[in-house]
Amino acid sequence: MEKEKIRLDKYLWAIRLFKTRTVASTACDKGRVKMNGESIKASRIVKLEDIYEVKTDEKKWVIKVTGLLANRVQYSEAVKFYEDQTPIEEKERIAFQTVSFYSGKRLSKIGRPTKKERRDIDGFMDGNKES
């Protein structure tokens, strides 16, 4: 029985650390994926018990390979194929960022006028023209 060989970029995509395999490959090329402190290539074959440091846009991961996964599966299945060894400080930083993240919604009473305010403004402007 031949052991399954999986490229690093395909593995990182399959466990859902990256949205596409191309993004995973690019991250390897840019040195955002490391093993023992050294950048590694996307074509590297993944082995059980390997530990990788992966820097994504959102988070710095430290993962230990616990199983090989060649095809992308849903998140609840994918997490069974690696062990998250990310330091507690990084997890706390992410939790703090999430809490303080700007939601994009405008603050109440600030911004565009309401329908009533718009009518009042139009009425005010019309009143000036008659004077």
TINU-546788 format. One record per residue: x, y, z of N, C-alpha, C, O in turn; residue in three letters; residue number from 1. Coordinates in nm, 2 decimals, always signed. Layout:
# residues N
TIDO, n.x, n.y, n.z, ca.x, ca.y, ca.z, c.x, c.y, c.z, o.x, o.y, o.z, res, n
TIDO, X, Y, Z, X, Y, Z, X, Y, Z, X, Y, Z, ALA, NUM;
...
# end
This chain:
# residues 131
TIDO, n.x, n.y, n.z, ca.x, ca.y, ca.z, c.x, c.y, c.z, o.x, o.y, o.z, res, n
TIDO, +0.08, -0.12, +0.00, +0.00, +0.00, +0.00, +0.09, +0.13, +0.00, +0.17, +0.15, +0.09, MET, 1;
TIDO, +0.07, +0.21, -0.10, +0.16, +0.33, -0.11, +0.09, +0.44, -0.03, -0.03, +0.46, -0.04, GLU, 2;
TIDO, +0.18, +0.51, +0.04, +0.13, +0.63, +0.12, +0.09, +0.74, +0.03, +0.15, +0.76, -0.08, LYS, 3;
TIDO, -0.02, +0.80, +0.06, -0.07, +0.92, -0.02, +0.03, +1.04, -0.01, +0.07, +1.07, +0.10, GLU, 4;
TIDO, +0.06, +1.10, -0.12, +0.14, +1.21, -0.12, +0.06, +1.34, -0.15, -0.01, +1.34, -0.25, LYS, 5;
TIDO, +0.07, +1.44, -0.07, -0.01, +1.56, -0.09, +0.08, +1.68, -0.08, +0.17, +1.69, +0.01, ILE, 6;
TIDO, +0.07, +1.77, -0.17, +0.15, +1.89, -0.17, +0.10, +1.98, -0.06, -0.02, +1.98, -0.02, ARG, 7;
TIDO, +0.19, +2.06, -0.01, +0.16, +2.15, +0.10, +0.05, +2.25, +0.06, -0.05, +2.27, +0.14, LEU, 8;
TIDO, +0.05, +2.31, -0.06, -0.05, +2.41, -0.09, -0.19, +2.34, -0.10, -0.29, +2.40, -0.06, ASP, 9;
TIDO, -0.19, +2.22, -0.15, -0.32, +2.15, -0.16, -0.38, +2.12, -0.02, -0.50, +2.13, +0.00, LYS, 10;
TIDO, -0.29, +2.08, +0.07, -0.33, +2.04, +0.21, -0.38, +2.17, +0.28, -0.49, +2.16, +0.34, TYR, 11;
TIDO, -0.31, +2.28, +0.27, -0.36, +2.40, +0.34, -0.49, +2.45, +0.28, -0.57, +2.50, +0.36, LEU, 12;
TIDO, -0.51, +2.43, +0.15, -0.64, +2.46, +0.09, -0.75, +2.37, +0.14, -0.86, +2.41, +0.17, TRP, 13;
TIDO, -0.72, +2.24, +0.15, -0.81, +2.13, +0.19, -0.86, +2.15, +0.33, -0.98, +2.13, +0.36, ALA, 14;
TIDO, -0.77, +2.20, +0.42, -0.81, +2.21, +0.56, -0.87, +2.35, +0.59, -0.89, +2.39, +0.70, ILE, 15;
TIDO, -0.88, +2.43, +0.48, -0.95, +2.56, +0.48, -0.88, +2.67, +0.55, -0.94, +2.76, +0.61, ARG, 16;
TIDO, -0.75, +2.67, +0.55, -0.67, +2.78, +0.59, -0.67, +2.89, +0.49, -0.65, +3.01, +0.52, LEU, 17;
TIDO, -0.68, +2.85, +0.36, -0.68, +2.94, +0.25, -0.80, +2.92, +0.16, -0.85, +2.80, +0.15, PHE, 18;
TIDO, -0.86, +3.02, +0.10, -0.98, +3.01, +0.02, -0.96, +2.94, -0.11, -1.04, +2.86, -0.15, LYS, 19;
TIDO, -0.84, +2.96, -0.17, -0.81, +2.89, -0.30, -0.67, +2.83, -0.29, -0.59, +2.87, -0.21, THR, 20;
TIDO, -0.64, +2.73, -0.37, -0.51, +2.67, -0.38, -0.41, +2.77, -0.43, -0.29, +2.76, -0.38, ARG, 21;
TIDO, -0.45, +2.85, -0.52, -0.36, +2.95, -0.57, -0.31, +3.05, -0.46, -0.19, +3.08, -0.45, THR, 22;
TIDO, -0.40, +3.09, -0.37, -0.37, +3.18, -0.26, -0.27, +3.10, -0.17, -0.18, +3.16, -0.12, VAL, 23;
TIDO, -0.30, +2.98, -0.14, -0.21, +2.90, -0.06, -0.07, +2.89, -0.12, +0.03, +2.90, -0.05, ALA, 24;
TIDO, -0.06, +2.86, -0.25, +0.07, +2.86, -0.32, +0.14, +2.99, -0.31, +0.26, +2.99, -0.29, SER, 25;
TIDO, +0.07, +3.10, -0.34, +0.13, +3.23, -0.33, +0.18, +3.26, -0.19, +0.29, +3.32, -0.18, THR, 26;
TIDO, +0.11, +3.22, -0.09, +0.16, +3.24, +0.05, +0.29, +3.17, +0.07, +0.38, +3.22, +0.14, ALA, 27;
TIDO, +0.30, +3.05, +0.02, +0.43, +2.97, +0.03, +0.54, +3.05, -0.04, +0.65, +3.06, +0.01, CYS, 28;
TIDO, +0.51, +3.09, -0.16, +0.61, +3.17, -0.24, +0.66, +3.29, -0.17, +0.77, +3.33, -0.18, ASP, 29;
TIDO, +0.57, +3.36, -0.10, +0.60, +3.48, -0.03, +0.66, +3.46, +0.11, +0.69, +3.56, +0.18, LYS, 30;
TIDO, +0.68, +3.34, +0.15, +0.75, +3.31, +0.28, +0.65, +3.32, +0.39, +0.70, +3.33, +0.51, GLY, 31;
TIDO, +0.52, +3.30, +0.37, +0.43, +3.31, +0.48, +0.40, +3.17, +0.55, +0.32, +3.16, +0.64, ARG, 32;
TIDO, +0.46, +3.07, +0.49, +0.44, +2.94, +0.54, +0.58, +2.89, +0.58, +0.67, +2.88, +0.49, VAL, 33;
TIDO, +0.60, +2.85, +0.70, +0.74, +2.81, +0.75, +0.73, +2.68, +0.82, +0.63, +2.64, +0.88, LYS, 34;
TIDO, +0.85, +2.61, +0.82, +0.86, +2.49, +0.90, +1.00, +2.51, +0.97, +1.10, +2.53, +0.90, MET, 35;
TIDO, +1.01, +2.49, +1.10, +1.13, +2.51, +1.17, +1.19, +2.65, +1.15, +1.32, +2.66, +1.14, ASN, 36;
TIDO, +1.11, +2.75, +1.13, +1.16, +2.89, +1.10, +1.21, +2.92, +0.96, +1.25, +3.03, +0.94, GLY, 37;
TIDO, +1.20, +2.82, +0.87, +1.24, +2.84, +0.73, +1.13, +2.83, +0.64, +1.04, +2.75, +0.65, GLU, 38;
TIDO, +1.13, +2.92, +0.54, +1.02, +2.92, +0.44, +1.03, +2.79, +0.36, +1.14, +2.74, +0.33, SER, 39;
TIDO, +0.91, +2.74, +0.32, +0.91, +2.62, +0.24, +0.83, +2.64, +0.12, +0.74, +2.72, +0.11, ILE, 40;
TIDO, +0.85, +2.55, +0.02, +0.79, +2.56, -0.11, +0.65, +2.50, -0.10, +0.62, +2.41, -0.02, LYS, 41;
TIDO, +0.56, +2.54, -0.20, +0.43, +2.49, -0.21, +0.43, +2.34, -0.25, +0.33, +2.27, -0.22, ALA, 42;
TIDO, +0.53, +2.30, -0.32, +0.54, +2.16, -0.37, +0.59, +2.06, -0.26, +0.59, +1.94, -0.29, SER, 43;
TIDO, +0.62, +2.11, -0.15, +0.67, +2.02, -0.04, +0.56, +1.91, -0.01, +0.44, +1.95, +0.00, ARG, 44;
TIDO, +0.60, +1.79, +0.01, +0.51, +1.68, +0.05, +0.48, +1.69, +0.20, +0.57, +1.69, +0.28, ILE, 45;
TIDO, +0.36, +1.69, +0.23, +0.31, +1.69, +0.37, +0.32, +1.56, +0.44, +0.29, +1.46, +0.38, VAL, 46;
TIDO, +0.38, +1.55, +0.56, +0.39, +1.43, +0.63, +0.32, +1.44, +0.77, +0.31, +1.55, +0.82, LYS, 47;
TIDO, +0.28, +1.33, +0.82, +0.21, +1.33, +0.96, +0.31, +1.39, +1.06, +0.44, +1.36, +1.05, LEU, 48;
TIDO, +0.26, +1.46, +1.16, +0.34, +1.52, +1.27, +0.42, +1.64, +1.23, +0.49, +1.70, +1.31, GLU, 49;
TIDO, +0.42, +1.68, +1.10, +0.48, +1.81, +1.06, +0.42, +1.92, +1.13, +0.30, +1.92, +1.16, ASP, 50;
TIDO, +0.50, +2.02, +1.17, +0.44, +2.14, +1.23, +0.47, +2.26, +1.14, +0.59, +2.29, +1.11, ILE, 51;
TIDO, +0.37, +2.34, +1.10, +0.39, +2.45, +1.01, +0.34, +2.58, +1.08, +0.24, +2.58, +1.16, TYR, 52;
TIDO, +0.41, +2.69, +1.05, +0.37, +2.82, +1.10, +0.31, +2.89, +0.97, +0.38, +2.91, +0.87, GLU, 53;
TIDO, +0.19, +2.92, +0.98, +0.12, +2.98, +0.86, +0.06, +3.12, +0.90, -0.01, +3.13, +0.99, VAL, 54;
TIDO, +0.10, +3.22, +0.81, +0.05, +3.35, +0.83, -0.05, +3.38, +0.73, -0.02, +3.39, +0.61, LYS, 55;
TIDO, -0.18, +3.40, +0.77, -0.28, +3.44, +0.68, -0.31, +3.59, +0.70, -0.25, +3.65, +0.79, THR, 56;
TIDO, -0.41, +3.65, +0.63, -0.44, +3.79, +0.64, -0.50, +3.81, +0.78, -0.48, +3.92, +0.84, ASP, 57;
TIDO, -0.57, +3.71, +0.83, -0.64, +3.73, +0.96, -0.56, +3.69, +1.08, -0.58, +3.75, +1.19, GLU, 58;
TIDO, -0.48, +3.58, +1.07, -0.43, +3.52, +1.19, -0.29, +3.45, +1.16, -0.26, +3.42, +1.04, LYS, 59;
TIDO, -0.21, +3.43, +1.26, -0.09, +3.35, +1.25, -0.13, +3.21, +1.31, -0.16, +3.21, +1.43, LYS, 60;
TIDO, -0.12, +3.11, +1.23, -0.15, +2.98, +1.28, -0.02, +2.90, +1.31, +0.08, +2.92, +1.24, TRP, 61;
TIDO, -0.03, +2.81, +1.40, +0.07, +2.70, +1.42, -0.01, +2.58, +1.42, -0.09, +2.55, +1.51, VAL, 62;
TIDO, +0.01, +2.49, +1.32, -0.06, +2.37, +1.31, +0.03, +2.25, +1.30, +0.14, +2.25, +1.25, ILE, 63;
TIDO, -0.03, +2.14, +1.36, +0.04, +2.01, +1.35, -0.05, +1.92, +1.27, -0.16, +1.90, +1.30, LYS, 64;
TIDO, +0.01, +1.85, +1.17, -0.06, +1.77, +1.08, -0.09, +1.64, +1.15, +0.00, +1.57, +1.20, VAL, 65;
TIDO, -0.22, +1.60, +1.16, -0.26, +1.48, +1.23, -0.33, +1.38, +1.13, -0.35, +1.27, +1.16, THR, 66;
TIDO, -0.35, +1.43, +1.01, -0.41, +1.34, +0.91, -0.39, +1.41, +0.77, -0.39, +1.53, +0.76, GLY, 67;
TIDO, -0.38, +1.33, +0.67, -0.37, +1.38, +0.53, -0.50, +1.40, +0.47, -0.59, +1.30, +0.47, LEU, 68;
TIDO, -0.52, +1.51, +0.40, -0.65, +1.54, +0.34, -0.62, +1.60, +0.20, -0.56, +1.70, +0.19, LEU, 69;
TIDO, -0.67, +1.53, +0.10, -0.64, +1.57, -0.04, -0.75, +1.66, -0.10, -0.73, +1.74, -0.18, ALA, 70;
TIDO, -0.88, +1.64, -0.05, -0.99, +1.71, -0.11, -1.05, +1.80, -0.01, -1.05, +1.77, +0.11, ASN, 71;
TIDO, -1.10, +1.91, -0.05, -1.16, +2.01, +0.04, -1.29, +1.96, +0.09, -1.38, +1.91, +0.02, ARG, 72;
TIDO, -1.31, +1.96, +0.22, -1.43, +1.92, +0.29, -1.49, +2.03, +0.38, -1.42, +2.13, +0.39, VAL, 73;
TIDO, -1.60, +2.01, +0.43, -1.66, +2.11, +0.52, -1.57, +2.13, +0.64, -1.50, +2.04, +0.68, GLN, 74;
TIDO, -1.59, +2.25, +0.70, -1.50, +2.29, +0.81, -1.50, +2.19, +0.93, -1.40, +2.16, +0.98, TYR, 75;
TIDO, -1.62, +2.14, +0.96, -1.63, +2.05, +1.08, -1.55, +1.92, +1.05, -1.51, +1.86, +1.15, SER, 76;
TIDO, -1.53, +1.88, +0.93, -1.45, +1.76, +0.90, -1.30, +1.80, +0.89, -1.22, +1.72, +0.93, GLU, 77;
TIDO, -1.28, +1.92, +0.83, -1.14, +1.96, +0.80, -1.06, +1.97, +0.93, -0.94, +1.94, +0.94, ALA, 78;
TIDO, -1.12, +2.02, +1.04, -1.05, +2.04, +1.17, -1.00, +1.92, +1.23, -0.91, +1.92, +1.32, VAL, 79;
TIDO, -1.04, +1.80, +1.18, -1.00, +1.67, +1.24, -0.86, +1.63, +1.18, -0.80, +1.54, +1.23, LYS, 80;
TIDO, -0.81, +1.70, +1.08, -0.69, +1.67, +1.01, -0.57, +1.75, +1.05, -0.46, +1.73, +1.00, PHE, 81;
TIDO, -0.59, +1.84, +1.15, -0.48, +1.92, +1.21, -0.51, +1.95, +1.35, -0.62, +1.96, +1.39, TYR, 82;
TIDO, -0.40, +1.98, +1.42, -0.41, +2.03, +1.56, -0.37, +2.17, +1.57, -0.25, +2.20, +1.53, GLU, 83;
TIDO, -0.45, +2.26, +1.62, -0.42, +2.40, +1.63, -0.33, +2.42, +1.75, -0.38, +2.41, +1.86, ASP, 84;
TIDO, -0.20, +2.46, +1.73, -0.11, +2.49, +1.84, -0.07, +2.64, +1.84, +0.03, +2.67, +1.89, GLN, 85;
TIDO, -0.16, +2.72, +1.79, -0.14, +2.86, +1.79, -0.13, +2.91, +1.94, -0.20, +2.87, +2.02, THR, 86;
TIDO, -0.03, +3.00, +1.96, +0.00, +3.05, +2.10, -0.13, +3.12, +2.15, -0.20, +3.18, +2.08, PRO, 87;
TIDO, -0.14, +3.12, +2.28, -0.26, +3.18, +2.35, -0.26, +3.33, +2.32, -0.37, +3.39, +2.30, ILE, 88;
TIDO, -0.14, +3.40, +2.32, -0.14, +3.54, +2.30, -0.20, +3.58, +2.16, -0.28, +3.68, +2.15, GLU, 89;
TIDO, -0.18, +3.50, +2.06, -0.23, +3.52, +1.93, -0.38, +3.51, +1.93, -0.46, +3.58, +1.87, GLU, 90;
TIDO, -0.43, +3.40, +2.00, -0.58, +3.38, +2.00, -0.64, +3.49, +2.08, -0.75, +3.53, +2.04, LYS, 91;
TIDO, -0.58, +3.54, +2.18, -0.64, +3.66, +2.26, -0.64, +3.78, +2.17, -0.74, +3.86, +2.18, GLU, 92;
TIDO, -0.54, +3.80, +2.09, -0.53, +3.92, +2.00, -0.65, +3.91, +1.90, -0.71, +4.02, +1.87, ARG, 93;
TIDO, -0.67, +3.80, +1.85, -0.78, +3.78, +1.75, -0.91, +3.80, +1.82, -1.00, +3.87, +1.76, ILE, 94;
TIDO, -0.93, +3.75, +1.94, -1.06, +3.77, +2.01, -1.08, +3.92, +2.04, -1.19, +3.97, +2.02, ALA, 95;
TIDO, -0.97, +3.99, +2.08, -0.99, +4.14, +2.10, -1.02, +4.21, +1.97, -1.11, +4.30, +1.98, PHE, 96;
TIDO, -0.96, +4.18, +1.86, -0.99, +4.24, +1.73, -1.13, +4.22, +1.69, -1.20, +4.31, +1.64, GLN, 97;
TIDO, -1.18, +4.10, +1.72, -1.32, +4.06, +1.68, -1.42, +4.15, +1.76, -1.51, +4.20, +1.70, THR, 98;
TIDO, -1.39, +4.17, +1.88, -1.48, +4.25, +1.97, -1.48, +4.39, +1.93, -1.58, +4.46, +1.92, VAL, 99;
TIDO, -1.36, +4.45, +1.89, -1.35, +4.59, +1.86, -1.36, +4.62, +1.71, -1.34, +4.73, +1.67, SER, 100;
TIDO, -1.40, +4.52, +1.64, -1.41, +4.53, +1.49, -1.52, +4.63, +1.45, -1.63, +4.61, +1.51, PHE, 101;
TIDO, -1.50, +4.72, +1.36, -1.60, +4.81, +1.32, -1.70, +4.74, +1.23, -1.66, +4.67, +1.13, TYR, 102;
TIDO, -1.83, +4.74, +1.26, -1.93, +4.67, +1.19, -1.97, +4.72, +1.06, -2.02, +4.65, +0.98, SER, 103;
TIDO, -1.93, +4.85, +1.03, -1.97, +4.91, +0.91, -2.11, +4.98, +0.91, -2.14, +5.05, +0.81, GLY, 104;
TIDO, -2.18, +4.95, +1.01, -2.31, +5.02, +1.03, -2.29, +5.16, +1.08, -2.20, +5.19, +1.16, LYS, 105;
TIDO, -2.37, +5.25, +1.03, -2.36, +5.39, +1.07, -2.42, +5.41, +1.21, -2.51, +5.33, +1.25, ARG, 106;
TIDO, -2.37, +5.50, +1.29, -2.42, +5.53, +1.42, -2.55, +5.59, +1.41, -2.59, +5.66, +1.32, LEU, 107;
TIDO, -2.64, +5.56, +1.51, -2.77, +5.61, +1.51, -2.77, +5.76, +1.52, -2.69, +5.82, +1.59, SER, 108;
TIDO, -2.86, +5.83, +1.45, -2.87, +5.97, +1.45, -2.76, +6.04, +1.38, -2.76, +6.17, +1.38, LYS, 109;
TIDO, -2.68, +5.97, +1.31, -2.57, +6.04, +1.24, -2.57, +5.98, +1.09, -2.59, +5.86, +1.07, ILE, 110;
TIDO, -2.55, +6.07, +1.00, -2.54, +6.03, +0.86, -2.65, +6.08, +0.78, -2.69, +6.20, +0.79, GLY, 111;
TIDO, -2.71, +6.00, +0.69, -2.81, +6.05, +0.60, -2.94, +6.09, +0.68, -2.97, +6.02, +0.78, ARG, 112;
TIDO, -3.01, +6.19, +0.64, -3.13, +6.23, +0.71, -3.24, +6.13, +0.69, -3.25, +6.06, +0.59, PRO, 113;
TIDO, -3.33, +6.12, +0.79, -3.44, +6.04, +0.78, -3.54, +6.10, +0.69, -3.53, +6.21, +0.64, THR, 114;
TIDO, -3.65, +6.03, +0.66, -3.75, +6.08, +0.57, -3.81, +6.21, +0.62, -3.84, +6.31, +0.55, LYS, 115;
TIDO, -3.84, +6.21, +0.75, -3.90, +6.33, +0.82, -3.80, +6.45, +0.81, -3.84, +6.56, +0.77, LYS, 116;
TIDO, -3.68, +6.42, +0.84, -3.58, +6.53, +0.83, -3.56, +6.58, +0.69, -3.54, +6.70, +0.67, GLU, 117;
TIDO, -3.57, +6.49, +0.59, -3.56, +6.53, +0.45, -3.68, +6.63, +0.41, -3.66, +6.73, +0.35, ARG, 118;
TIDO, -3.80, +6.59, +0.46, -3.91, +6.68, +0.43, -3.89, +6.81, +0.50, -3.92, +6.92, +0.44, ARG, 119;
TIDO, -3.84, +6.82, +0.62, -3.82, +6.94, +0.69, -3.72, +7.03, +0.62, -3.73, +7.15, +0.60, ASP, 120;
TIDO, -3.61, +6.96, +0.57, -3.51, +7.03, +0.49, -3.57, +7.09, +0.36, -3.54, +7.21, +0.33, ILE, 121;
TIDO, -3.65, +7.01, +0.29, -3.71, +7.06, +0.17, -3.80, +7.17, +0.19, -3.81, +7.27, +0.12, ASP, 122;
TIDO, -3.88, +7.16, +0.30, -3.97, +7.27, +0.34, -3.90, +7.40, +0.38, -3.94, +7.51, +0.34, GLY, 123;
TIDO, -3.78, +7.38, +0.44, -3.70, +7.49, +0.48, -3.65, +7.56, +0.35, -3.65, +7.69, +0.34, PHE, 124;
TIDO, -3.60, +7.48, +0.26, -3.54, +7.53, +0.14, -3.65, +7.60, +0.05, -3.63, +7.71, +0.00, MET, 125;
TIDO, -3.77, +7.54, +0.05, -3.88, +7.61, -0.03, -3.92, +7.74, +0.04, -3.96, +7.83, -0.03, ASP, 126;
TIDO, -3.91, +7.74, +0.17, -3.95, +7.86, +0.24, -3.86, +7.98, +0.21, -3.90, +8.09, +0.20, GLY, 127;
TIDO, -3.73, +7.95, +0.19, -3.63, +8.06, +0.16, -3.65, +8.11, +0.02, -3.63, +8.23, +0.00, ASN, 128;
TIDO, -3.70, +8.03, -0.07, -3.72, +8.08, -0.21, -3.83, +8.18, -0.22, -3.83, +8.27, -0.30, LYS, 129;
TIDO, -3.93, +8.16, -0.13, -4.05, +8.25, -0.14, -4.01, +8.39, -0.08, -4.08, +8.49, -0.12, GLU, 130;
TIDO, -3.92, +8.39, +0.01, -3.89, +8.52, +0.08, -3.82, +8.62, +0.00, -3.79, +8.73, +0.04, SER, 131;
# end
